[in-house]
Amino acid sequence: MRRSLFVLIMLITLISLSSCTQNRSNIRKQTDQSKRIKLALIEYEMARNIILHKDYKNLAQAFAYLNKAKEVLKKDPRVYYMLAIAYKMRGNLKKYEEYLLKSIKINPNFFDAYNGLGIYYYEKGDYKKAIETFTKLINNPLYPGADVAFFNRSRVYLKLNNIKAAEDDLKSAIIFSNYSNRMYYQSLISLQMANKEYIKALESLLDMENHLGESCYTIITKATCFIRLHNYDEAMMELEKIKDASSPCALKKIKLLEEIKNDNNTDN
C-alpha cells in the first residue's frame, strides 16, 4: 500500500514538473515572439521614415529593414504597401503593382493600396482597370474617403472624354467632402467652362460661395462667365467688388475690363 502511494506521488510530481517546464517553455516562446514583433515594427517604422522623406540615399537600407520585417509581419499589409512605394521610388513599376496587390490580398480594406493601384493604372493608361479600382473604393461602405475616389475617377472619365460621367463624379466628390474642398469645385467649374456651359459654371460658383465664401477666384471666374455670355453689366458688377489695387485680383480685373472694352468696340 505504501509503495503504491509512493509511486502515485512520484508520478504526480513528475507530471507537475513536466507541466511547469512546458509552461516555462511556452512563456519563453511567447516572450521571444513578442520581441521579434517589436523589433519588426521598429524596422518597419525606420523604413517608413526613409521612404516618406524620399531619402533615396538610404533606400537600400529601407529595403533591408522591410525584408526583415516581412519575415515576422507576414500578414501586415502595411509592410507590403511600403515595399510597393520603395519599388516605385526605384522605378520598378511592375514590383510596385505586385506589392500593392499583395497588400490588398492580405486586407481587402487596405484603402491606401487601392488608391495607389488606381492612380497607377490611370498613369499607365489602363483606364478600364483604373475605373474598376476606384469604383470598388466608392462602393465600399467602410471607405471614409469616397470624395477622393470620385475625384480620381473623374480624371479617368475626362481622359476617356466622358464629360457627363466626369461632371457627375466631381459633383459627388463635392458632396462627399461636405462641400469643403476648393479643388473639387474648381475642377468642376473648369470643366463646365471648357464645355462653354457658363450658366452651369455660374451655378457652381454660387454654390461654392455659399459654402466657402466669396474669393478672388469666384469673383474673377463669375465675371469671366458673364463676359462669355455677353452680360457685361453683371461682369462689371462683379469686378467692382475688387477695390484693392495691390491684391492678386487687380491684374486679372484690368485684363477683364480690357476684354469688355474690346468686345464693346467690336459690337459697335
C-alpha positions as CSV (number, residue, x, y, z in Angstrom):
1,M,0.0,0.0,0.0
2,R,2.8,2.4,1.0
3,R,4.7,1.5,-2.1
4,S,1.7,2.2,-4.4
5,L,1.1,5.5,-2.7
6,F,4.8,6.4,-3.1
7,V,4.6,5.6,-6.8
8,L,1.5,7.7,-7.2
9,I,3.1,10.7,-5.5
10,M,6.2,10.3,-7.7
11,L,4.0,10.2,-10.9
12,I,2.1,13.3,-9.8
13,T,5.4,15.1,-9.1
14,L,6.9,14.2,-12.5
15,I,3.7,15.3,-14.3
16,S,3.7,18.6,-12.3
17,L,7.4,19.2,-13.1
18,S,6.8,18.4,-16.8
19,S,3.8,20.8,-16.9
20,C,5.9,23.6,-15.3
21,T,8.7,23.0,-17.7
22,Q,6.3,23.2,-20.6
23,N,4.7,26.3,-19.3
24,R,8.1,28.0,-18.9
25,S,8.9,26.9,-22.5
26,N,5.7,28.4,-23.8
27,I,6.2,31.6,-21.9
28,R,9.7,31.8,-23.3
29,K,8.5,31.3,-26.8
30,Q,5.8,33.9,-26.4
31,T,8.3,36.4,-25.0
32,D,10.7,35.7,-27.9
33,Q,7.9,36.1,-30.4
34,S,6.8,39.4,-28.8
35,K,10.4,40.7,-29.0
36,R,10.6,39.7,-32.7
37,I,7.3,41.5,-33.4
38,K,8.5,44.7,-31.6
39,L,11.8,44.6,-33.5
40,A,10.0,44.1,-36.8
41,L,7.7,47.0,-36.1
42,I,10.7,49.2,-35.3
43,E,12.3,48.1,-38.6
44,Y,9.1,48.9,-40.5
45,E,9.0,52.4,-38.9
46,M,12.6,53.1,-39.8
47,A,12.0,52.0,-43.4
48,R,8.8,54.1,-43.5
49,N,10.7,57.2,-42.3
50,I,13.3,56.8,-45.1
51,I,10.6,56.3,-47.7
52,L,8.2,59.1,-46.7
53,H,11.2,61.5,-46.5
54,K,12.2,60.4,-50.0
55,D,15.7,59.6,-48.7
56,Y,17.0,58.0,-51.9
57,K,20.5,57.7,-50.4
58,N,19.2,55.3,-47.8
59,L,16.6,53.5,-49.9
60,A,18.7,50.2,-50.0
61,Q,18.6,50.3,-46.2
62,A,14.8,50.7,-46.2
63,F,14.5,47.6,-48.4
64,A,16.7,45.7,-45.9
65,Y,14.5,46.8,-43.0
66,L,11.3,45.9,-44.8
67,N,12.5,42.5,-45.9
68,K,13.5,41.7,-42.3
69,A,10.1,43.0,-41.0
70,K,8.3,40.9,-43.7
71,E,9.7,37.7,-42.2
72,V,7.9,38.4,-39.0
73,L,4.9,40.6,-40.0
74,K,3.8,38.2,-42.8
75,K,0.2,39.3,-42.6
76,D,0.7,43.0,-42.1
77,P,-0.4,44.8,-45.4
78,R,1.5,48.0,-44.3
79,V,4.8,46.2,-44.9
80,Y,3.9,45.2,-48.4
81,Y,2.5,48.6,-49.2
82,M,5.7,50.3,-48.0
83,L,7.7,47.9,-50.2
84,A,5.5,48.9,-53.1
85,I,6.3,52.6,-52.5
86,A,10.0,51.7,-52.3
87,Y,9.9,49.9,-55.6
88,K,8.2,52.8,-57.2
89,M,10.9,55.1,-55.9
90,R,13.4,52.7,-57.5
91,G,11.4,52.9,-60.8
92,N,10.3,49.3,-60.7
93,L,6.6,49.7,-61.5
94,K,6.0,46.0,-62.1
95,K,7.0,45.3,-58.5
96,Y,5.0,48.4,-57.3
97,E,1.8,46.9,-58.8
98,E,2.7,43.4,-57.4
99,Y,3.2,44.6,-53.8
100,L,0.1,46.8,-53.9
101,L,-1.9,43.7,-55.0
102,K,-0.3,41.7,-52.1
103,S,-1.4,44.3,-49.6
104,I,-5.0,44.2,-50.9
105,K,-4.9,40.4,-50.9
106,I,-4.0,40.4,-47.2
107,N,-6.5,43.1,-46.3
108,P,-9.2,43.9,-48.9
109,N,-10.0,47.0,-46.9
110,F,-6.4,48.4,-47.1
111,F,-7.5,51.6,-48.9
112,D,-4.1,53.3,-49.4
113,A,-3.1,50.4,-51.6
114,Y,-6.4,50.6,-53.6
115,N,-5.8,54.4,-54.2
116,G,-2.2,53.8,-55.2
117,L,-3.2,51.0,-57.6
118,G,-6.0,53.1,-59.2
119,I,-3.6,56.0,-59.8
120,Y,-1.0,53.6,-61.2
121,Y,-3.5,52.3,-63.7
122,Y,-4.6,55.8,-64.6
123,E,-1.0,57.0,-65.2
124,K,-0.3,53.8,-67.1
125,G,-3.2,54.5,-69.4
126,D,-5.1,51.4,-68.3
127,Y,-8.3,53.3,-67.8
128,K,-10.6,50.3,-67.5
129,K,-8.7,48.9,-64.6
130,A,-8.4,52.4,-63.0
131,I,-12.2,52.9,-63.2
132,E,-12.8,49.4,-61.7
133,T,-10.4,50.1,-58.8
134,F,-11.9,53.5,-57.9
135,T,-15.4,52.1,-58.3
136,K,-14.5,49.4,-55.7
137,L,-13.4,52.1,-53.3
138,I,-16.6,54.1,-53.9
139,N,-18.8,51.0,-53.4
140,N,-17.1,50.0,-50.2
141,P,-19.2,51.3,-47.3
142,L,-16.2,51.2,-45.0
143,Y,-14.1,53.6,-47.1
144,P,-14.1,57.0,-45.4
145,G,-12.6,58.9,-48.4
146,A,-15.2,58.4,-51.1
147,D,-14.6,62.0,-52.3
148,V,-11.0,61.2,-53.2
149,A,-12.1,58.1,-55.2
150,F,-14.9,60.1,-57.0
151,F,-12.3,62.9,-57.9
152,N,-9.8,60.4,-59.1
153,R,-12.4,58.5,-61.2
154,S,-13.5,61.8,-62.7
155,R,-10.0,62.3,-64.1
156,V,-10.2,58.9,-65.8
157,Y,-13.5,59.8,-67.3
158,L,-12.0,63.0,-68.6
159,K,-9.3,61.1,-70.3
160,L,-12.0,58.9,-72.0
161,N,-13.8,62.1,-73.0
162,N,-16.8,61.0,-71.0
163,I,-17.7,64.6,-69.8
164,K,-21.1,63.7,-68.3
165,A,-19.6,61.0,-66.1
166,A,-16.7,63.2,-65.1
167,E,-19.0,66.0,-64.1
168,D,-21.2,63.7,-62.1
169,D,-18.2,62.4,-60.2
170,L,-16.9,65.8,-59.4
171,K,-20.3,66.8,-58.1
172,S,-20.3,63.6,-55.9
173,A,-16.7,64.5,-54.7
174,I,-18.0,67.9,-53.6
175,I,-21.0,66.4,-51.7
176,F,-18.9,63.6,-50.0
177,S,-16.3,66.2,-49.0
178,N,-19.1,68.1,-47.2
179,Y,-18.7,71.0,-49.7
180,S,-15.3,71.8,-48.1
181,N,-12.8,71.1,-50.9
182,R,-11.9,74.1,-53.2
183,M,-10.1,71.9,-55.7
184,Y,-13.2,69.8,-56.4
185,Y,-15.2,72.9,-57.0
186,Q,-12.6,74.5,-59.3
187,S,-12.2,71.3,-61.3
188,L,-15.9,71.1,-61.8
189,I,-16.1,74.8,-62.8
190,S,-13.1,74.5,-65.2
191,L,-14.8,71.5,-66.9
192,Q,-18.1,73.4,-67.3
193,M,-16.3,76.4,-68.7
194,A,-14.2,74.4,-71.1
195,N,-17.5,73.0,-72.4
196,K,-18.9,76.5,-72.6
197,E,-21.6,75.7,-70.1
198,Y,-21.3,79.1,-68.4
199,I,-24.8,79.1,-66.8
200,K,-23.8,75.8,-65.1
201,A,-20.5,77.3,-64.1
202,L,-22.2,80.3,-62.5
203,E,-24.5,77.9,-60.5
204,S,-21.4,76.0,-59.3
205,L,-19.7,79.3,-58.4
206,L,-22.7,80.5,-56.4
207,D,-22.8,77.1,-54.6
208,M,-19.0,77.4,-53.9
209,E,-19.5,80.9,-52.4
210,N,-22.4,79.7,-50.2
211,H,-20.2,77.0,-48.7
212,L,-16.7,78.5,-48.8
213,G,-17.3,82.3,-49.1
214,E,-16.6,84.8,-51.8
215,S,-13.0,84.9,-53.0
216,C,-10.8,86.4,-55.8
217,Y,-11.3,83.1,-57.7
218,T,-15.1,83.2,-57.6
219,I,-15.3,86.9,-58.4
220,I,-13.0,86.7,-61.4
221,T,-14.5,83.5,-62.7
222,K,-18.1,84.8,-62.4
223,A,-17.0,87.9,-64.3
224,T,-15.4,85.8,-67.0
225,C,-18.6,83.7,-67.3
226,F,-20.7,86.8,-67.6
227,I,-18.4,88.2,-70.3
228,R,-18.7,84.9,-72.3
229,L,-22.5,85.3,-72.0
230,H,-22.1,89.0,-73.2
231,N,-23.7,90.1,-70.0
232,Y,-21.3,93.0,-69.4
233,D,-23.3,94.8,-66.7
234,E,-23.2,91.7,-64.4
235,A,-19.5,91.3,-65.2
236,M,-18.8,94.9,-64.2
237,M,-20.8,94.5,-61.0
238,E,-18.6,91.6,-60.1
239,L,-15.3,93.4,-61.0
240,E,-16.3,96.4,-58.9
241,K,-16.1,94.2,-55.8
242,I,-12.3,94.3,-56.2
243,K,-11.2,97.5,-54.6
244,D,-7.6,96.8,-53.6
245,A,-5.3,97.7,-56.4
246,S,-2.5,95.7,-54.8
247,S,-4.5,92.5,-54.5
248,P,-3.7,89.4,-56.7
249,C,-7.1,90.0,-58.4
250,A,-6.3,93.5,-59.5
251,L,-4.3,92.5,-62.6
252,K,-6.9,90.0,-63.6
253,K,-9.6,92.7,-63.2
254,I,-7.7,95.0,-65.5
255,K,-7.4,92.3,-68.2
256,L,-11.1,91.5,-68.0
257,L,-12.0,95.2,-68.2
258,E,-9.9,95.5,-71.3
259,E,-11.7,92.4,-72.7
260,I,-15.1,94.1,-72.0
261,K,-13.9,97.3,-73.7
262,N,-12.7,95.4,-76.8
263,D,-15.9,93.4,-77.0
264,N,-18.0,96.6,-76.9
265,N,-15.8,98.2,-79.6
266,T,-16.3,95.2,-81.8
267,D,-20.0,95.2,-81.3
268,N,-20.1,98.9,-82.2
